[in-house]
Each structure stands twice: as structure tokens, then as C-alpha cells.
Amino acid sequence: VPTFESDVCVIGGGITAAMLAKKLLELRPSLSINVVEAGRRLFDLENRMEYRRRSIIYGENAWPGDFIEDQNAAGTISRTMAVGGSALHWGGTCNRFSEEDLRLKSVFGLYTDWPIEWHELEHFYCEAERRLGVSGEPSPLPEDWRSEPYPMPAMALTYNLIELKKWGAKSGIPFWSTPQAKNTKPYDGRAQCIRCNTCLICPTGARYSPDFTYKQLISHKNFGLFDQTLVRRLQIDDRARITAAVAVHRERPEEKIIFHAPVFVVASGYTWSSHLLLLSQNSRFPNGLANTSGLVGRYMCGHKFITSIIEIDAKIYPGMNETHALISRQFFRCKPDVPYVRHDLRIWESSTGREPRLKAKNGVFLLGDDLLNDWRLRAQRGAARVRGYYDVHPDRNSSLTLDSDVKNRWGDPLPKIEHKLDEATVARQAHTSEHFNRVFENLARNDNGRILNTSEGRYLDHPAGGCRMGTDPASSVCDSYGRTHDHENLFVVGSPTLPNAGCTNGTLTFVALSLRSAEHIAKEFRSVSKS
Amino acid sequence: MHRRTLLQRLTGLFGTLSFVRTGSFAQAGVFTQKQRLALIDLASIVLPSALGKSGFEEAAMRFDRYVREYHAGADTDHGYGFTHVVPKPSSPFAAYADQLSSLPMPVTRIAVEQALEKSQIKELPRTPEGKSVIADLMSFYFRSSEANDLCYRAEIGRDACRGLAGSERAPSPLRRSG
């Protein structure tokens, strides 16, 4: 049986694993690290312009080969499994949470608090922004203080966003440029953004993706990257320490591969981290590893979102930079004595309701100039896509479970995610909807605005959870560093450890927490790894 | 333009695109000259007159290239939120070729409308989907960055990599805006 030894074995090859491994090697260059990832490595930057072209023209997958046919989870929001993970095709949005997200219980009497102080997290936010290369404009709100400037100036607002910012300001809501992991100048060996309008497949590398970090890491003599290698189980010894990760190579499915290490880190995202722990059942831990609390795969979280398309008089030219948006954090805070609602607010340029159409309202075919004239008529006024990601809290039974009816080729049951919100969240839903209607109507009062439609998202976005952190082993899976309460040498990092998903994109927070874990592991390696 | 001259020009135009990367995907068929002429004729009816004769030819040529470089079975985007793994269906070439051959020459607006009725296409497809060469040619053009510029009479260049400088200004007026 092929067996590989290292000091630290990281399971999962996404953005948090990349950041953790890089920092660990910086802090302790003598450590050896193996990263084991089920998907393949897609290190072909040179082909991305062509992938982009085919994605635009044919609707083909811009990241060919970035998923595994028989390794899917019901309820997941992305199929991507590759070295780099979902952050291969992320939009690069790097918003921070706010202190309120960490103090729900103590400030609002809701859900739970995080076992970490905001000041400490803020320090790691700065580091995450430096490592990812974030371009941003500081929030004008004093509550959004930051201890360091953004590493790069903000992405320039396009003409469209300047118009939309003026429109938004008329309603009394300040908007500014959304921070993003996109280079507004050459940074960390990667090029400056050239505004290709296809950030999901950045053909130049101006938008950060973890493949760049992995390409740096594999040149390090102490780093090993094992792609297409699916870890199926973790094994323990009689002291409940993890001794091995048992894996298979996807191209040699009969061949077992063993990874040994004194320290294991599960960095497999919100789906596959809990899944692996639940799969790793044994006589001592019949419900899976790290699961004495019964909370592995519980408190699966994310946030809801509501979107409104608002037509306005301003001239908007769709396509100037569709993935860049304005943000307001005005609604990140909520007074404790008023009905609770917290959310971010974003504005994008939009072409909704003004696309070319084949038939007029009366059913007549529109051909040639008729179609163009009809299109021009409907496109005279601009449109804005306004969205708020709002804070919701998970019920204990918001779960990831093993679905014994759906198995991969090795017979392992695959995960099934079913989100469920807690009672308090459900009870305030009507108020939340009314609040958003007021916000959208307030915006639409200006510039002769008209709300074309408003819709609720049908899934929880920017999902997280499943191994939530806490101080009490009875109500959490791991501590604030991701160290599991049940196994002294097993860490979980990134999205699974979040108790709740805040009300804005989570990646920067996943990375900040992972960097904090890396620092802790580096510092405590000797004591954690001792046998 | 005389038909023979046009055919010679077409041979040049379409011929330049014959060496394309096909990867491991099967090469779709190649339209006959008659079908190519029908495609140009069709373009002159369903695309904006502002394109002019050369614009119709170019649009037809690009569509022809689209068909030839089509990769049946290629993975499509697997989505976000609700995921789905759906490979690209088989090449639309054969259906297109049949439909082009059955169009009257010269192509008439009535024939186009009848064919659209017959195909039961109700909306402009998001991307060409292989049911109707007419709707797909229209989709191919009207969903393009070029058509977006024409609609807004501005050089937006949605699908181009344009750099950040100057993006704070409104796009320049389109030189040929129809």
C-alpha cells in the first residue's frame, strides 16, 4: 500500500488549505505538508482565454474538468471539486463580516456568540487581504474601522456604477466600491485587471485564485500535492488521535493510499468536511469522528437574499463591468431594541427586462430592424440589480447527513444538505420582507424609478457550518482554532467552523480564520504532534 | 455582386477559418456553398440592416465557424445555487443544413416567419440550441457583444478585455450605429 508521511496532512485543496499551508511553511519551513485533494489540478492559465471564449460563445464550462461525476451532494450550491476549489471561479468579493455577527447572543439575545474577539479577527482580516491581494475602498462608516489600509486602491467605478452610486445616494444610503481580490495594479506576481467582464474565468490571473498559491507551494521541497486522491476515512488510535487518512486515487480506484501525519487538518469546505467526519465511524465513535456532541453536520448555515430589479432614468450601458458592484454596509447594524434585521446592500448594472426578444407583445415576430428598434426602445432607461444578503440563523437540525440511497463508486454514502432556520429567524421573516420592500421603494423614489420585480433567493448563499466552533464541547465541534474537542491532533478549518454565515460573502472570513489556525498550529506543533 | 464573385469571396472568407482547434471532439459537418448563401440571405432578413452586405456575410461566416467548432458532449457550466451537469447536445449541423436547404432562394420574410412558427420557438434562445437555424442565427448575433454595442450605439465592448483606464467615462459613440 503506498504510504506517505508528513508533519501535517491537509485534506482538501481549496482556498483555506492553500492559505494555511503557505503560512505554515513560512512560519515553520522545516515542516513537511501534504495536501490531498479529490479533484484534479487545473494549472493551465495559458488556456483560460480560450476557455473564456468558448464559455461566452457556447456556454461551455469555463473550468473543464473541475468536478467529479459521482461525487456530488444534494443541496450543495457548487459542483466544483478541483485544486483551488470553489475559489477557482469565485467573483473575488472580499467583504468582512461585522462585530455583530460574532455577538448575536450577547447583543441581540439571538442564536450564539463566536469564541473569538473582533479585534483579533480584524488582525487576520488584514492578513487575508494582503495574501489574497484585495483592492478596496474603506467604508465611510466608523463602525467599519480597519487597522490597515487595503493593499491596493479600489477597482475603478465604471460610468455605470458612478451613475448608480449617485442614484443610491439620493435615497440617503451611502454606497461605495465592493472590495475584491482583483489586482488594480500588478501584485504578487500577477497582472493588473484588464476588465474582461468574465471574472468567473479570469484569463489573466488578475483575480486571485488558489491555483497560483499551489503553483508556488509545489516548488517547496517540503510540500506535496496529491490531486485526484479522495480521502474516504480517517483512522484513530486508542487515544483517539488521528493516525491515518485512507484514500484512493480516482484513476486507480482499487489502490488504497495511506497518509500518516502527527497533525491532520480537514479543509474540505462546508460539504465535504462534515461528510468525511461522518464517514469515519468506528466502534469508539459510532456517529463519526469529532462528533461526541452530535453536532457534526449540524447548524449548516448561509444567508438568504432578496433581489429587486429597478428601472431608472439614468443611462446605463450593460457590459461595462458586470461583476463589479457597489456595496453599502449601512444595514449591517441593528439597534438591539428594534425588530432584528441585518443585511448588506449591493447594486450592479443590469440588463434585465431590456434584452433582445423574438416576439413583440402582440405575438408578431421581430426580425432585423424591428427587433433592434424594439430592443432600443426598451433599453432607453437604465436598470439596477439591487440585492441584500440578510442574516438568518440555523436550527440545530439544519443538517448535512449521509444519504444511504446515493453512493459513489466506492459505496460511500454521499451527503445531503437540508437547511432549516431557527424559530426566531422564521418568526421575523415577514418583518424582514417588509423592511426590504421599504428599502427598495426608497431607492425607487429617485430618478423616476420603477421596481420591475422583486424575488427571494431559493437557497442559502455563501454556505458554511457543519463543524461549528465554540468553547463548550457539548455545543460545538471545535475550538476557535478549529481544533476538534474530541481529537487533539485533528483540526477543521475554514467555512465549516462558522457558527453563522453573517450577511455578506464569507470567503475572506474563511481565509482569516484559517490563517489564525495556521498560526496556532505552527506555534503549538510540538505539543499537538507529540505522540 | 455577381454570384460567382460572391462564391469566390466566400471561399476566401470561410476558408480562412478551416484550421481550428478541435481537441478531442468530433468535427461537425461543413455547409455547402448553397447553404452558406442561404445563411447570408437569411442574415440579411433577420439581422439589422445597419450591418450591410459585408456585415451579413461576416455574421454568416461567424455562425458557420460556430457550427464547425461546436463540441458535442462538452461540459456546460454546472451552475451555482442549483447545480446540474449537462453536456452539450449533439451538433446542430445536420438540422441546420436541412433547414437551410429547405429555405427558398432568395429567402423571404414570409418563409422565415413560417419556419419560425413551425419550429414553435417562442423566445430568442439564450445560446443557439439547435432547434431552428433562424432563431439560433438571431440568438448568435443579437446576444453578442457587437449587437449590444449596436443597441446602445456605444462602444461598450462587453466581451472584450478593455483595461481599467477610462472606464469611468461613458463608452464612445459607436462609429457605425445604424
Contacts between the chains, C-beta under 8 A, distances in Angstrom:
chain1	res1	chain2	res2	distance
A	50	B	21	7.6
A	54	B	71	7.7
A	54	B	74	7.8
A	55	B	77	6.9
A	56	B	159	5.5
A	57	B	66	6.4
A	57	B	127	7.8
A	58	B	66	7.8
A	58	B	70	6.9
A	58	B	71	7.1
A	58	B	74	7.1
A	58	B	88	6.8
A	58	B	127	6.8
A	59	B	76	5.4
A	59	B	77	6.3
A	59	B	88	7.8
A	59	B	126	7.5
A	59	B	127	4.7
A	60	B	71	7.0
A	60	B	74	4.9
A	60	B	75	6.6
A	60	B	76	6.0
A	60	B	77	7.3
A	60	B	88	6.8
A	61	B	74	7.5
A	61	B	75	4.1
A	61	B	76	6.0
A	61	B	77	5.2
A	61	B	78	6.4
A	62	B	77	6.8
A	64	B	74	7.5
A	64	B	75	5.9
A	65	B	75	7.8
A	67	B	75	7.9
A	67	B	78	5.8
A	67	B	85	6.7
A	69	B	85	7.0
A	72	B	83	7.5
A	76	B	83	6.6
A	77	B	80	6.0
A	77	B	81	5.2
A	77	B	82	7.7
A	77	B	83	7.0
A	78	B	78	7.8
A	78	B	80	5.8
A	78	B	83	6.5
A	79	B	78	4.3
A	79	B	79	7.6
A	79	B	83	4.7
A	79	B	85	6.5
A	80	B	78	7.7
A	155	B	164	7.4
A	156	B	164	5.2
A	156	B	167	5.5
A	156	B	168	5.8
A	157	B	167	8.0
A	157	B	168	6.3
A	158	B	167	4.6
A	158	B	168	6.7
A	159	B	167	6.9
A	159	B	168	5.9
A	159	B	169	5.7
A	159	B	170	4.8
A	159	B	171	7.3
A	162	B	168	6.1
A	184	B	164	6.8
A	192	B	164	7.3
A	193	B	164	6.0
A	194	B	161	4.4
A	194	B	162	6.9
A	194	B	163	5.1
A	194	B	164	7.3
A	195	B	161	6.5
A	195	B	162	4.9
A	195	B	163	5.9
A	195	B	164	5.5
A	195	B	167	6.2
A	196	B	160	7.6
A	196	B	161	4.1
A	196	B	162	7.9
A	197	B	158	5.9
A	197	B	159	6.8
A	198	B	159	7.8
A	203	B	161	7.2
A	204	B	161	7.4
A	315	B	170	7.3
A	317	B	152	5.4
A	317	B	154	5.6
A	317	B	156	4.9
A	317	B	170	6.9
A	317	B	171	5.4
A	318	B	148	6.6
A	318	B	152	7.6
A	318	B	156	7.4
A	318	B	158	7.2
A	319	B	145	6.8
A	319	B	148	5.5
A	319	B	156	4.7
A	319	B	157	7.5
A	319	B	158	2.8
A	319	B	159	7.7
A	320	B	156	6.2
A	320	B	158	7.8
A	320	B	167	6.3
A	320	B	171	7.1
A	321	B	167	6.5
A	322	B	158	7.9
A	355	B	124	7.7
A	356	B	124	5.7
A	356	B	142	4.1
A	356	B	143	7.1
A	356	B	147	7.0
A	356	B	151	7.4
A	357	B	123	6.7
A	357	B	124	5.9
A	358	B	116	7.7
A	358	B	121	6.7
A	358	B	122	7.3
A	358	B	123	5.6
A	358	B	124	4.3
A	358	B	135	6.7
A	358	B	138	6.9
A	359	B	122	6.8
A	359	B	123	7.3
A	365	B	112	7.8
A	365	B	113	5.2
A	365	B	116	5.7
A	367	B	45	6.1
A	367	B	46	4.9
A	367	B	109	6.6
A	367	B	112	6.5
A	367	B	113	7.7
A	367	B	138	7.8
A	368	B	45	6.1
A	368	B	46	5.7
A	368	B	47	5.9
A	368	B	48	5.8
A	368	B	49	6.3
A	369	B	48	5.6
A	369	B	49	5.4
A	369	B	50	7.9
A	369	B	178	8.0
A	371	B	46	7.9
A	371	B	48	7.6
A	371	B	138	7.4
A	371	B	142	6.6
A	372	B	48	4.5
A	372	B	50	7.6
A	372	B	150	6.8
A	372	B	151	6.6
A	372	B	178	7.2
A	375	B	142	7.6
A	375	B	151	5.1
A	376	B	151	5.7
A	379	B	151	5.8
A	379	B	152	6.6
A	457	B	81	7.6
A	458	B	81	7.5
A	458	B	82	7.7
A	459	B	81	5.1
A	459	B	82	7.0
A	461	B	81	7.5
